[in-house]
């Protein structure tokens, strides 16, 4: 027996299905979501919650002519299934497979690349404006969750759209509120009456008649509008949106396809902005996901029958968990330590901190700007705030980092989780730019640990440093190193020599230290002696160590999992430029090229970027091989060393700046 969903590969196919059969299609889609995500992993609970909503959207509207803009995009799996990507759905979040978010290069039905929250309303408003300027006639719909609605940009979009009066629809997917049969039913009924096409026409005609009454028409009309607004203010939980200039409709049961289709049909031709309040339940149809929707937000592969995540090879603790435990340890000894997150308590480990210190834990919602400024003011009052924010999300609060933290030199610790390659979440989540966008800021210190033990010491150092600190660390497990019992402060701007060498000095930053050590082992097999330095700091860099190895080897390589442009390697080049060593030292910067890095397993991505030990070894063999013969290079190094009077016998006592003439 064929399933209904087997015959649906496009919105046109969906429209051929009888309305009464749509609940069956919804069941079949949920089964496919479970079958696929249980193997690939991905965003489960949010997609289970929007099945009927997505079906109704594509049943009423005509994508891609009508533009559906998804906020964040993590809940767009059903949209992908209905728009020609069903046969490739098993490649979800896999290298060169389907993206876990909407992506314009993937389908004509995806109009907006996303991955961060709060952008849909603004984008939809612009699409509506462009439609009008181009004299076209299509619908524009933004679908945004209640979590994204806490984003400041979402409110900016609402405010502008209500002012501009664009013809567009915003669907607020509210999956935190339960439906009340009494209040919800009455509210939906009132909204349907007040916003239906018939009633809209009647109200307009009555208003025209009232205004025509000589002398008192305007006053009566104004009174009638106030009465209408008062009624809606009492019965409809959408007064805020009405005041912002939107027509409010709802709440509507987001799991009733008939109600959704009727609602969308009634509003699709209305003029001006309309907001439809839809109530859904995360994890709908899968009990374990309904009960713990947060746990199943980003699911790992799991057993559908038992609801248990599949066992994986036992690994060392993650950097995130080490950070959380270290923060708890610091807070136990110091009541001024505060934990802050922006709607990512589980992802950043702040949820664990909150279990121990609920009164010192603050989740400000999907509002990184709020988190940063909030942390700054806490610092002024003598507290020690730690804002745990993904590297890619701190970009959203750049002005606040500059204006509210760095310019006032406030003691705020930014714990930048997911720094570097993030894997399956792809381009919008790669933490590849934070060094570059933070390094130029006055007073900012940037550090990265070589392992999870050093992360603990760096957190202690950051919390008690007088000024802002960005502590960046990767996603995933640590190296399994032994942990020191007590945390200690590290000297700001000082690196650590892990291995001596004579032919080449490798300065590695953060979690690239361990691959650098493996690279040095491979180079040794090729008779190339490479020193390895754990840089620890991208700002300030250890100029003395850089100068020492510039003199002793004449060749420096930098390794980082970050954009090569403006990153740690650039900082080393700048330091060399300040000295007489600048023009006499060969430098190779290894990092991420100037390109968009899409999704895939981190190991695959790193190999493609030539950031694995074998590739880096080949790069450095070529780097050393094209330079001067070793004997000639040694003569050059000896001469240069003798000329550097500030450097003692061990080459590390001083840092000789370049002469003014050299500059």
C-alpha positions, 0 to 999 in steps of 0.5 A: 500500500502506497503512502500519500507522502510517497507521491508528494515531491513539490507544493503542487503535488501537495495541493492535489491531496484532499484536505481530510487526508492531510493529517495522514500526510503529517503522520507520515512526515513525522515518521520520516523525520524520526527515521532520518534524524535518528540516524543523522542527528539534527534538530528534532523537536522543533521540526516535529512541532511545525509539521501541520503548520508547514503543510498548511503554508504550502497548501495555501500559498504557492512557493517559490512565487510566494516567499516563505522566510524561516527564522533561524531555519532549524525548523525547515526540515518539513519545508525541505521535504515538501520542496523537492529534497525528499530523496536527499533528506538522508544526507542532512547535515552531512558533507556536501549533503543538505544543509541543516538550515535554509540555503539559497544555493540548495533550492529556489524555495529557499529565499534567505540563508539563515542560522542565526535568529531574529532576521526573518521579519526584516528580510520579509519586509524588504522582500515585500518592499521589493515586490511592490517596487518591481510591481509584482503580486505575491505573498511574503510570509515570515515564520518566527519562533517565540524564542527568536522573538526575544531578539532585538532585531525581531522587534526592530523588524516589527516596528519598521514593518508596522510603520511601513504598512507592507502587505506581508504576514508574520507567523509567530510559532509559539511553542511555549504556550499551551492552548486554552480551549476557553480563552484561546477559542474565544480569542481566535473567534474574535480575531476571525470576526474582526479580521475577516474580509466581510467584517473588514469591509463592513467596518470600512463602510461604517467608518465612511458613513460616520465620517460623513455626518456633519460636525460630529462624524469624526468624534463618533468615528474616533469613539468607535475605533476606541471601543473596538480597540478596548474590546480587542485589548481585553480579549485578544493577547495580541495588543502589543502587535496591534499597537505596533501596526499589525493586524493580530490573528489568533491564537490558532491551533498549530496542529489542526490543518483545517484551522490553519488553512482556513486562517491562511485563506482568510488573511492572504489577500488582506492589506497591510501587515498581519501577525498570526499567533500559532500555538504548537508543541515541540516534539509533537507526536514523539512522547520522549521529545514532547516531555523533554523538548530542550534535550531533543532540540539538537538530537544525536543519533538515537533509538526510536523505540527506546528514546535513548541516544546511541552509545558512543565511544567513551570520550574525555569531557567536553570543553563546555563541561570543563568550562562549566565545572571550572566556573562553578568552582570559582563561584563557590569561592567567590560570590561575585562570579556571575554566569550569563547566557543569551538563550543558550544555557545548555549549549554553553554549560551555563545551565549546569552553573544555574543548577548550583547558583540560580540566583547568579545565573542570567539568561537574557534570551536571544539577545547577545547585545543585551547580554554584553551590556548587562555584563558590563554594568554588572562589572561596574558594580564590582561583580565578575560576570562571565558571558558564555556566548558562541563565537559566531553569536558574539558577532551580533553584539560587536558594537556593545563589545566595543562601546560598552566594554572595551572603551570603558576597560570593564572586567568582563570575561567572554567565554567563546564556545564553539570557536573554530570548525563546528561541523554539521551546523555549517557556515553560519555557526563556524567560529572562524572570525572572533580573533580578527574582530576582537583583536583590534579592540583596545584593552581586549585580551584574547587567549586560547587553551591547548587542552582542557586543563589549560582552559581551567587556568585561563578561566581563572586568569580571565575572571580576575584580570582587570579588563575584558578577556575573550577566552575561545575554545572549541566544540567537542571533547578535550584531550583527556589530559590530567587536571590540576587540582587548583586553578592558577593565574597565567602571565598575560601575553606569555607563551610556552615552549613545548618542543625545541627545534633548529630548522623551524619554529611552529607557533600554534594557538589554542586547540591547534597545539596538539595537531602542531605537535603531531606535525612536528613528529612527522617533520622529524621523520623527514629530518626537519627539526621543528620547535613547537610553541603554545602561543596561549595568547593572540593578544598580546602575543609573546614578542620575546618568544617570537623574536627569539625563534626568529633569530634562532631558526629564521623560519616561523610558521603559525597555525590556527583554526581561524581565518588567516586574514586578521588572525593570530598569524597576522598578529605574529607578522605585525610583531615581527614587523616591529623588529629588525627580524621582520625582513629577515624571517621567513613566515608561513601562516596556516589557517582557514582560507578566505572562503565560506566553510559549509557543513560537514564532519569536522575531520573532513572539513579540516582535511579539506582545509589542510589543517590536519597534521599530514597536510600541515607537514606537507605544507611545511616541507614545501615551505622549508624546501623552497628556502635557502640551503640550510648551511647558508641559512645558518650563516644568515641566522648567526650573523643576525644573532650577533647583530641583535645586541639586546638578545642574551646568550639564550636569545630571549632576554629582550625584544629589539624594535626596528629602527625608525629608518627601517620603518 
